[in-house]
Amino acid sequence: MKRSRGTAGPATGRSSAIPTWRRRIEERIAKARALIGRLICFTLGNNRPRIVRTVRMAFAGTNVSLSQPDITQKLTERIDDLKQRIAAWRKWIRRYTERSTRFNQNRLFQSDQKRLYESLERPMVSGTGPAPNQADTLGRKLWRVDNAHGPRHYYTGRRS
């Protein structure tokens, strides 16, 4: 049985490296950003039907009507609430990403250190991680073949 939604999962036969919960949270973030944009448009005086309908939906289930004198304060509070939720969701994703990266790097370090340092030399996709020069220098120092150690060089450091 196929799902009607276009999410990846066992029912659709598609697989992805991105976990389903993360994709759902990213969808929530996108919807919240769109809602923030429409709420801001309404505060700036845009009274088009689509914007007004979205604002009404944002306050559905509350006793807030759009004709109240303090509607701008209510809109500001709602926008701030949405921004805080987005920040919390992004923090969840960031923590998971950091933990997952750390776990994978630890596992790779235990199994194949050379591959770990080679992977650190490649540019990062998301821009996080060590500075490019730092990882590059570290890998080259560790795996350089042309080391010439004299009798007073026990490891890689120079002794005086």
Backbone as numpy.savetxt, mean C-alpha at the origin, in Angstrom:
# Nx Ny Nz CAx CAy CAz Cx Cy Cz
-19.86 -22.90 -10.40 -20.71 -21.72 -10.40 -19.82 -20.48 -10.40
-20.04 -19.59 -11.35 -19.23 -18.39 -11.45 -19.85 -17.26 -10.65
-18.99 -16.42 -10.13 -19.45 -15.27 -9.39 -19.83 -14.17 -10.36
-20.75 -13.33 -9.94 -21.15 -12.23 -10.79 -20.16 -11.07 -10.70
-19.48 -10.94 -9.57 -18.48 -9.88 -9.42 -17.21 -10.28 -10.13
-16.40 -9.33 -10.49 -15.17 -9.61 -11.21 -13.97 -9.79 -10.33
-14.14 -10.32 -9.14 -13.01 -10.51 -8.24 -12.35 -11.84 -8.53
-11.06 -11.88 -8.32 -10.33 -13.13 -8.53 -10.55 -14.05 -7.34
-10.68 -15.32 -7.62 -10.89 -16.28 -6.55 -11.05 -17.65 -7.15
-11.26 -18.65 -6.32 -11.35 -20.01 -6.83 -12.54 -20.22 -7.75
-13.62 -19.46 -7.60 -14.80 -19.67 -8.42 -14.60 -19.17 -9.84
-13.75 -18.17 -10.04 -13.55 -17.62 -11.37 -12.40 -18.29 -12.11
-11.56 -19.00 -11.39 -10.45 -19.68 -12.04 -9.22 -18.81 -12.21
-9.31 -17.54 -11.82 -8.16 -16.65 -11.93 -7.42 -16.62 -10.60
-6.11 -16.46 -10.68 -5.34 -16.33 -9.44 -4.46 -15.09 -9.55
-4.12 -14.54 -8.42 -3.32 -13.33 -8.40 -2.43 -13.36 -7.17
-1.33 -12.63 -7.25 -0.42 -12.55 -6.11 -0.98 -11.63 -5.04
-1.92 -10.77 -5.41 -2.51 -9.84 -4.45 -3.62 -10.55 -3.69
-3.56 -10.56 -2.36 -4.62 -11.23 -1.59 -5.98 -10.57 -1.81
-7.03 -11.36 -1.69 -8.38 -10.87 -1.93 -8.77 -9.78 -0.94
-8.39 -9.94 0.33 -8.74 -8.93 1.33 -8.09 -7.59 1.00
-6.85 -7.64 0.44 -6.17 -6.40 0.09 -6.88 -5.72 -1.08
-7.31 -6.51 -2.05 -8.03 -5.95 -3.18 -9.33 -5.29 -2.71
-10.02 -5.94 -1.77 -11.26 -5.37 -1.23 -11.00 -4.04 -0.52
-9.92 -4.01 0.26 -9.59 -2.77 0.97 -9.23 -1.67 -0.02
-8.50 -2.01 -1.08 -8.16 -1.00 -2.09 -9.41 -0.49 -2.80
-10.39 -1.37 -3.01 -11.66 -0.92 -3.59 -12.38 0.02 -2.63
-12.36 -0.30 -1.33 -12.97 0.59 -0.34 -12.31 1.95 -0.35
-10.97 1.95 -0.45 -10.23 3.22 -0.48 -10.64 4.04 -1.69
-10.74 3.38 -2.85 -11.13 4.10 -4.07 -12.53 4.69 -3.94
-13.46 3.92 -3.38 -14.83 4.42 -3.20 -14.87 5.58 -2.21
-14.10 5.47 -1.13 -14.07 6.54 -0.13 -13.48 7.82 -0.72
-12.44 7.67 -1.55 -11.85 8.86 -2.19 -12.85 9.53 -3.13
-13.59 8.71 -3.89 -14.60 9.27 -4.78 -15.67 10.00 -3.97
-16.07 9.42 -2.85 -17.08 10.06 -2.00 -16.56 11.36 -1.42
-15.30 11.37 -1.00 -14.70 12.60 -0.48 -14.73 13.69 -1.56
-14.39 13.31 -2.78 -14.40 14.28 -3.88 -15.78 14.87 -4.10
-16.80 14.03 -4.05 -18.16 14.53 -4.26 -18.64 15.38 -3.09
-18.26 15.00 -1.87 -18.63 15.82 -0.72 -17.97 17.20 -0.79
-16.73 17.22 -1.24 -16.03 18.51 -1.38 -16.70 19.34 -2.47
-17.09 18.70 -3.57 -17.81 19.43 -4.63 -19.09 20.06 -4.09
-19.80 19.32 -3.25 -21.04 19.85 -2.68 -20.76 21.04 -1.77
-19.69 20.96 -0.98 -19.36 22.09 -0.10 -18.98 23.33 -0.90
-18.45 23.12 -2.11 -18.06 24.26 -2.94 -19.23 24.82 -3.75
-20.42 24.25 -3.56 -21.60 24.81 -4.20 -22.11 24.05 -5.41
-21.58 22.89 -5.70 -22.06 22.09 -6.83 -23.33 21.36 -6.41
-24.46 21.75 -6.96 -25.74 21.15 -6.58 -26.34 20.30 -7.69
-25.51 19.69 -8.49 -26.02 18.81 -9.54 -26.69 17.60 -8.91
-27.66 17.01 -9.61 -28.42 15.90 -9.02 -27.56 14.72 -8.58
-26.55 14.36 -9.36 -25.71 13.22 -8.98 -24.95 13.50 -7.69
-24.44 14.72 -7.56 -23.70 15.10 -6.35 -24.63 15.10 -5.14
-25.81 15.69 -5.30 -26.77 15.76 -4.19 -27.20 14.36 -3.77
-27.44 13.49 -4.73 -27.82 12.10 -4.42 -26.72 11.40 -3.64
-25.46 11.61 -4.03 -24.33 11.00 -3.33 -24.23 11.52 -1.90
-24.44 12.82 -1.72 -24.38 13.41 -0.38 -25.50 12.84 0.48
-26.69 12.70 -0.08 -27.80 12.10 0.68 -27.47 10.67 1.08
-26.87 9.92 0.16 -26.49 8.53 0.48 -25.42 8.50 1.57
-24.52 9.49 1.56 -23.46 9.53 2.57 -24.02 9.75 3.96
-25.16 10.44 4.04 -25.77 10.70 5.34 -27.01 9.85 5.57
-27.18 8.79 4.80 -28.34 7.91 4.98 -28.26 7.24 6.35
-29.40 7.13 7.00 -29.45 6.51 8.32 -29.16 7.47 9.45
-28.88 8.71 9.13 -28.66 9.72 10.17 -29.78 10.75 10.08
-29.86 11.60 11.06 -30.90 12.64 11.07 -30.39 13.93 10.45
-29.50 13.84 9.48 -28.93 15.02 8.86 -29.70 15.29 7.57
-30.20 16.51 7.43 -30.83 16.89 6.16 -29.97 17.97 5.53
-30.04 18.06 4.21 -29.16 18.98 3.49 -29.56 20.44 3.69
-30.73 20.68 4.26 -31.18 22.06 4.46 -30.81 22.59 5.85
-30.14 21.79 6.66 -29.74 22.25 8.00 -28.70 23.36 7.88
-28.71 24.29 8.84 -27.72 25.37 8.77 -26.28 24.90 9.02
-26.10 23.83 9.78 -24.75 23.36 10.08 -24.31 22.22 9.17
-24.83 22.18 7.94 -24.50 21.08 7.03 -23.01 21.10 6.64
-22.41 22.30 6.56 -20.99 22.35 6.20 -20.12 21.72 7.29
-20.52 21.92 8.54 -19.77 21.29 9.64 -19.93 19.77 9.57
-21.15 19.31 9.30 -21.40 17.87 9.19 -20.61 17.28 8.02
-20.56 18.01 6.91 -19.79 17.54 5.75 -18.30 17.45 6.10
-17.79 18.47 6.79 -16.38 18.46 7.17 -16.07 17.28 8.09
-16.96 17.02 9.04 -16.76 15.88 9.95 -16.77 14.57 9.18
-17.70 14.45 8.24 -17.79 13.21 7.44 -16.54 13.03 6.58
-16.05 14.11 5.98 -14.83 14.04 5.16 -13.64 13.63 6.03
-13.52 14.24 7.22 -12.42 13.87 8.12 -12.51 12.42 8.56
-13.72 11.95 8.82 -13.92 10.54 9.20 -13.46 9.61 8.07
-13.85 9.95 6.85 -13.44 9.12 5.70 -11.92 9.13 5.52
-11.32 10.29 5.71 -9.85 10.38 5.58 -9.15 9.53 6.63
-9.69 9.52 7.85 -9.10 8.69 8.90 -9.25 7.21 8.58
-10.41 6.83 8.04 -10.60 5.43 7.65 -9.62 5.03 6.55
-9.44 5.90 5.57 -8.49 5.61 4.49 -7.09 5.44 5.05
-6.70 6.32 5.98 -5.37 6.22 6.58 -5.21 4.89 7.32
-6.25 4.46 8.03 -6.18 3.19 8.76 -6.08 2.01 7.79
-6.86 2.04 6.71 -6.80 0.95 5.73 -5.43 0.88 5.07
-4.87 2.05 4.74 -3.55 2.06 4.11 -2.49 1.56 5.09
-2.67 1.85 6.37 -1.73 1.37 7.37 -1.77 -0.15 7.46
-2.98 -0.74 7.38 -3.10 -2.20 7.37 -2.32 -2.78 6.20
-2.51 -2.20 5.02 -1.84 -2.70 3.82 -0.33 -2.55 3.96
0.12 -1.38 4.46 1.56 -1.15 4.60 2.18 -2.12 5.59
1.51 -2.35 6.72 2.04 -3.30 7.71 2.14 -4.70 7.12
1.11 -5.13 6.40 1.12 -6.45 5.78 2.27 -6.55 4.78
2.43 -5.51 3.95 3.48 -5.53 2.93 4.85 -5.61 3.57
5.08 -4.81 4.61 6.37 -4.84 5.29 6.63 -6.20 5.92
5.61 -6.76 6.57 5.77 -8.06 7.22 6.03 -9.15 6.19
5.30 -9.11 5.09 5.46 -10.11 4.04 6.85 -10.01 3.40
7.29 -8.79 3.13 8.62 -8.59 2.55 9.70 -9.09 3.50
9.56 -8.75 4.77 10.54 -9.19 5.77 10.58 -10.72 5.86
9.41 -11.35 5.88 9.33 -12.81 5.94 10.00 -13.45 4.73
9.70 -12.94 3.54 10.27 -13.51 2.32 11.78 -13.30 2.25
12.25 -12.12 2.69 13.69 -11.87 2.68 14.41 -12.76 3.70
13.81 -12.97 4.86 14.42 -13.86 5.85 14.50 -15.28 5.32
13.43 -15.73 4.68 13.42 -17.09 4.13 14.46 -17.23 3.02
14.57 -16.20 2.17 15.56 -16.24 1.09 16.97 -16.17 1.65
17.17 -15.39 2.72 18.49 -15.30 3.34 18.93 -16.65 3.88
18.00 -17.40 4.46 18.33 -18.71 5.02 18.62 -19.73 3.92
17.97 -19.60 2.78 18.15 -20.60 1.73 19.24 -20.22 0.73
19.26 -18.97 0.28 20.20 -18.58 -0.78 20.54 -17.10 -0.62
21.63 -16.82 0.09 21.99 -15.44 0.39 22.35 -14.66 -0.87
22.99 -15.32 -1.81 23.41 -14.63 -3.02 22.20 -14.11 -3.79
21.16 -14.93 -3.90 19.94 -14.50 -4.59 19.27 -13.35 -3.86
19.34 -13.34 -2.53 18.77 -12.24 -1.76 19.47 -10.93 -2.11
20.79 -10.94 -2.09 21.52 -9.70 -2.37 21.36 -9.28 -3.83
21.22 -10.24 -4.73 20.95 -9.88 -6.13 19.57 -9.25 -6.25
18.60 -9.76 -5.50 17.26 -9.17 -5.56 17.26 -7.77 -4.94
18.11 -7.53 -3.96 18.21 -6.20 -3.37 18.87 -5.21 -4.32
19.70 -5.72 -5.25 20.34 -4.84 -6.22 19.36 -4.31 -7.24
18.32 -5.10 -7.57 17.33 -4.66 -8.55 16.53 -3.50 -7.98
16.08 -2.60 -8.85 15.28 -1.48 -8.35 13.96 -1.96 -7.78
13.54 -1.32 -6.70 12.30 -1.70 -6.02 11.11 -1.19 -6.83
10.04 -1.95 -6.85 8.85 -1.58 -7.60 8.09 -0.48 -6.89
7.90 -0.62 -5.59 7.08 0.33 -4.85 7.89 1.50 -4.31
9.20 1.46 -4.44 10.02 2.56 -3.94 10.40 2.43 -2.48
10.01 1.34 -1.83 10.38 1.16 -0.43 11.63 0.32 -0.35
12.20 0.24 0.80 13.38 -0.60 0.99 14.63 0.24 1.07
15.79 -0.43 1.04 17.04 0.30 1.19 17.33 1.17 -0.02
18.22 2.13 0.17 18.62 2.99 -0.94 19.29 2.14 -2.01
19.12 2.49 -3.29 19.67 1.65 -4.36 21.18 1.46 -4.25
21.91 2.50 -3.92 23.36 2.38 -3.83 23.78 1.49 -2.67
23.03 1.55 -1.58 23.37 0.77 -0.39 23.28 -0.73 -0.68
22.20 -1.18 -1.27 22.04 -2.60 -1.57 23.04 -3.04 -2.64
23.27 -2.19 -3.62 24.20 -2.51 -4.70 25.61 -2.70 -4.15
26.05 -1.75 -3.32 27.38 -1.83 -2.74 27.53 -3.04 -1.84
26.53 -3.31 -1.02 26.58 -4.45 -0.11 26.72 -5.76 -0.88
25.90 -5.95 -1.89 25.97 -7.19 -2.67 27.30 -7.35 -3.38
27.81 -6.27 -3.94 29.08 -6.35 -4.67 30.25 -6.64 -3.72
30.22 -6.04 -2.54 31.29 -6.30 -1.57 31.28 -7.75 -1.12
30.10 -8.28 -0.86 30.01 -9.64 -0.33 30.38 -10.71 -1.35
30.01 -10.51 -2.60 30.16 -11.57 -3.59 31.25 -11.28 -4.62
32.10 -10.31 -4.35 33.19 -9.99 -5.27 34.18 -11.15 -5.28
34.63 -11.53 -6.45 35.50 -12.70 -6.60 36.97 -12.31 -6.52
37.31 -11.12 -6.98 38.72 -10.74 -7.10 39.31 -10.19 -5.80
39.07 -10.84 -4.70 39.67 -10.44 -3.42 41.10 -10.96 -3.35
42.01 -10.09 -2.99 43.40 -10.50 -2.83 43.77 -10.28 -1.37
43.71 -11.34 -0.60 44.01 -11.23 0.81 45.47 -11.63 1.05
46.17 -10.73 1.71 47.54 -11.03 2.06 47.60 -11.78 3.38
48.80 -12.02 3.89 48.94 -12.77 5.14 48.36 -12.03 6.34
48.26 -10.71 6.27 47.73 -9.96 7.40 46.24 -9.65 7.25
45.64 -10.12 6.17 44.20 -9.89 5.95 43.47 -11.18 6.28
42.87 -11.20 7.45 42.20 -12.43 7.88 40.85 -12.60 7.18
40.09 -11.52 7.07 38.78 -11.62 6.43 38.73 -10.63 5.29
37.98 -9.55 5.44 37.93 -8.55 4.39 38.47 -7.21 4.85
38.64 -7.03 6.14 39.12 -5.76 6.67 40.64 -5.70 6.66
41.16 -4.50 6.60 42.60 -4.30 6.59 43.09 -4.13 8.02
44.13 -4.82 8.38 44.69 -4.69 9.73 45.97 -3.87 9.65
46.16 -2.98 10.61 47.37 -2.16 10.57 48.38 -2.57 11.59
